[in-house]
Amino acid sequence: MLRPAVLTVAVALLVPGSAGAAETFTLDRPLASLRNAPGSFAIGTAFAGDRVDVVARSGEWVYGAVRGRCAWLMDRGLRRDGSSHATCPSPAALAPAALFAPHSYQLGCGEGCVFPARTVPCADRTVYANYDAGVFADPAGRERVGRGTRGRTVPRYRGVRYGYAGWGVRYVTRDGAATLIKDTGRRRGPTWVFIRSECVERLSLVVRPGAIGAFAVSGRRWRSVRAFGTLFARAGCRMRWPGLGLTLEFGRRCRRLTVATVGRQPIRGAALVHTWATERGLRLGDRARAVRRLYPEARRRGRAYVLAPRLRAVMRRGRVGLLRVSGP
């Protein structure tokens, strides 16, 4: 699983009114996304008619108590009703590490990074607009089994029968009970919804000597587009998927794969974050000790470990920087 980078958020707060006072508003727009920080992770949804007790402001964002919790929301469609003595803890209490399970989220993506995933059979696939302190609230429909990350522009993931390219998991709550998914394909209600964690599975692209993801190394070049999507660049017999960190090089007449290289993908904006891993679970970014633990038989050759015939892990600064598969 990808390790989150360190993120520092500086927020200048302007506290309204006198000490201990809060401005009270009613939300007039249909819904508002609740965030843990301005322009950051969605942590719930407010609806028309909800009361919002604002205790602080930062630009176009307000921080206050709404629907039994404290959160940030955009200062739009709020009708002032008076004042109250509502209080909220410091916004620092909403830091990702305090709210989300370790390694279940990606920082540095603004409002939208998600991991490819699919829904799996479970007792209740209802999605909810809100989850807090062990309680699911505000049902917003159900997800079908097999719905997930799917489309012409993304890699083929096993078990995904329905969905679209941007569907995915944003994070798992700290208690592990709920998972936030992004589903812009829903006809009504919020885009960000919670589902029970046992109902959703994050997906990885597996690298092994005989195949990279859904592409067999003995396959023809055109099959790679079906396996990894249409967002690639071609130069002669070399094909690159920049969004995946993947490069395939084909030999004579561009028919057969000679070498495939998997590196870190760039994370920009609302990215779909793909996880590459070997069959034994070695991932990009793992330290050398993980290589030795998962592959005790691995041999060191220069900067690389030979994990298996035709499969190498290239080290950079003590971590796995590339995974390389040679063709047959």
Buried (B, 14 or more C-beta within 10 A) or exposed (E): BBEBEEBEBEBEEEBBEEEEBBBBBBBEEEBBBBBBBBEBBBBBBBBEEBBBBBBBBBEEBBBBBBBEBBBBBBBEBBEEEEBBEBEBEEBEEBBBEEBBBEEBBBBEBEBBBBBBBBBBEBEEBBBBBBBBEEEBBBEBBEBEBBBBBBBEBBBBBEEBEBBBBBBBBBBBBBEEBBBBBBBEEBEEBBBBBBBBBBBBBBBBBBBBBEBBBBBBBEBEBEBBBBBBBEBBEEEEBBBBBEBBBBBBBBEEEBEBBBBBBBBBBEBEEEBBBBBBBBBEEBBBBBEBEBBEEBBEEBEEEEEBBBBBEBBBBBBEEEBBBBBBBBBE
